């Protein structure tokens, strides 16, 4: 076994096998398992609290997250390879950089995603007031209009892409600190590329994406869908133009 400090020795790093995100059958298999994990997290959340949504609406909401996550996953693979090549002189391999991408996206990135989405909706309301309702996240109309869904999906992909650009800039600025954190965390698996691949692309994404999906689902679904019986606790005061909570106890 090697300590993190020993792993920094140039000769030792050269003789140790590197971890590649898409190497061999194991790399391909991890992509499929990661997808199943994402689906399982969303289904579990709907089972625990469907928020008054029908299953069809839940599928439409969740599919936006899954498609968006698939897009981000592709970008993470691309940037993991690009960053590994760009910062090759300071060490780290593709799995290290993929781990960094996941951790940054699912922590700082979630906050930026929420902010960018709110700013985008505000801009659409100002520039395209007649179509603003079509972009209201989670609102597909009474007939679950596919056109509204596609508009929201396109907006969501743009929001995620913008977030990713910001996160990549952040990773470039703080590359030394991020890489040191990744090397320290993944040090116990440096001798086994397959084990390191599973930790960086299955175990870590499972827990980080679970947190990300749980939070994101709360603001990607239709506003006000907080529970199946949530509407029973409110009455509308038309004169005040506000909703007043009523205690039924």
N, C-alpha and C positions, 0 to 999 in steps of 0.2 A: 504494500500500500504506500501511496505517496501523499505527502501533505501538500496543501495548496502552494506553499512556498517552494517546495521541491519541484512542483510542476512548472515553475517559472524558469527553471534552468533550460537554456536553449537546446542543449544536446538531448536532454530527456524529452523535451517536447517534440523533437524531430523523430525520435525512434518510436514514440507512442502513436498508435493508430488514431486517425482523426475520425470524427463523427460527421456523416453527411446526411442531410435531411431526406433525401430521396434515394438512398443507396440500397439496392437489392430488394428482395422480397419483404424484408422487415420494414423498410421505408415505405413501401406501397401499402403494406398491411396497416401501418399506423394511421395512414390517411383515412382508411375505412373505419377503424375503431374510433378515431377522433370524431368523425361524423356521427356515429351511433351515440357517442357520449353527449354530443350537443343536443340531439333529438331527445335523449333520455332526460336531460335536465329540464327542457321545456315542458315535456309531458308531465314530469313530476310536479312542476310549479302549477300547471293547469289543474292537476288532480288535487293539489293542496288548496288552491284558491283560484277558481276559474274567473273570478271577477265579474260574474254576470254575463260573460261572453258565451255565445253558442260555440260548439266545436268547430264549425266552419269559420267563424270569425277568428277563433284561436289559431286555426291552421293558417289563415291569411296573415295574421300578425307574426306568427312564428316563422313562416316561410320567408318573410322579409329579413328576420334575424339570421336564419340559416343561409340564405343566399348572400347576405351581407358578410357573414362570417366566412363563407366559402371564398368570397372575393378578398377579404382581409387575409385569409390563410394563404392564398396565392401570392399576395403582395409580401407577406411575411417570409415566404420561401425565397422570393426574388431578392428582398432586401437582406435576408440572412446571408445569402451567397455574395451579394454585392459588398456588404459591410465586412464580411470575412476577408474578401480579397483586398478591400481598401485599407483595412487595418491589420493586414497580415503580419507586419513587422512586430506588433505588440502581442501576438498570440491570439488564441481563440479559434474555434472552428464554426461551421455552419450551425451546429446544434446549440453552441453557446449563444450565438446571435439570434437564433430562433427563440430561445428561452427569454432573452432580453426583450425581443419584440412582443412576446406574449405578455410578460409581466408589465411592461410599460403600457401596452394597449388596454389591458384589463384593469388598470389602476388609474393612472393619470388620464389615459385615453377616454375612459367612460365619462369623466367630467367634461372634457373637451367636446365629446360627442353630443352631450346634452346641450351645451352652450351653443355649438354650431347649429344644431337642429332648431333651437329657439330663434336664433338670429336669421336662419334661412326662412322659417315660417313667417317671421315678421317682415322680411324683405318681400316675400311673395304676396303678403297681405297688402303691402304698399304699392307694389308694381302691378300685380294682377289680382285686384280685389274681387273680381267676378269669379275667379277660379280658386280663390283661397280655400274654400270649403273642401275642394277635391284633395287638397294636400294635408288636411287635418288628420294626423296620424291615428289610425285605427278606426276611422269613420268611413265606411264603405257604402253608406246608404242602406235603405231598407232591403234592397235586392242584392246587396253585396256586389256593387258595381265593379267589374273587372278593370274598367278604365281608371277609376279612382285608385284602385290597388296598384296599377302599373305606374301611375304618377307618383304615388307615395314610395314605391319601390325605387324608382329612379332617383327621387330626392334622397332616400336613405343611402343609396350607393354613393351619391355625391357627398353626402355628409361624412360617411365613413372614409372616403378617399381623402377628403380635406383633413380629417383628423389624423390619418396615417401620415400625410406629408408633414404635419406639425410634429408628430411623434418621431419621425425619422430625423428631423432637424434637431430635436431634443437629444436623440441618441448619439448623433454626430458630435454635438457640443459636449456631452458628458460621457463620451465613449470609454474613457479610461475607468471611470467609476463604475459604469454599468458592466464592463467586461470583468473587472475585479470581482464584482458581486456574483456574476454568473460562474466564473471559474471557482470561486470559493464554494458556491452551492453545489456545483456539479463535480467537484473534485473527487468524491468517493466513487464516481462512475467512469473516471478517465481511462481506466484499463480495459473497459468493455464498451466499444462503440454502440453495440446493440442496446445495452442497458442505458447508456446515456441518451440514446435516441428515444427510448420509451419514456424516460423521465422528462426529457425536454419537449416531447411532442404528444405524450399521452397523459402522464400523471399531472404535470404542471398545468397544461391547458385545461384538463378536466376541472380542477379546482378553481382556476382563474376564470375560465369561461362560465362555470356555474355561477360565480359571483357576478360576472358581467351580464349574463343573460337574465338573471333574477332582477338586477337593478334596471337594465335596459327595458325589459318587458313592462315595467311600471310606467315608463314614459312613452313607450311606443304604442301602447294600447290606447283605445279611445278614452278621452278625459271623462272622469266620472264613473268609470267601470271599476269601482273599488270593492264591489261585493254584490252577490246576487240579491241581497235584501237591502243594499245600501240606500236605495231610493226611499225606503219606508221611513227612514229616520230624518227626512227633510221635507219641508214644505216651502213653496215659493211665495214670497211676499211681493206681489206685482207692483205695489206702490213703492217699495224700497228698492226693487230690482235686485234683490239678493236672496240667497237661500238661507233659511233659518233652521238650525238643528233643534229637534224636539225630543225631549226625554220621555220615552213611553213607559218608564218604570213607575 
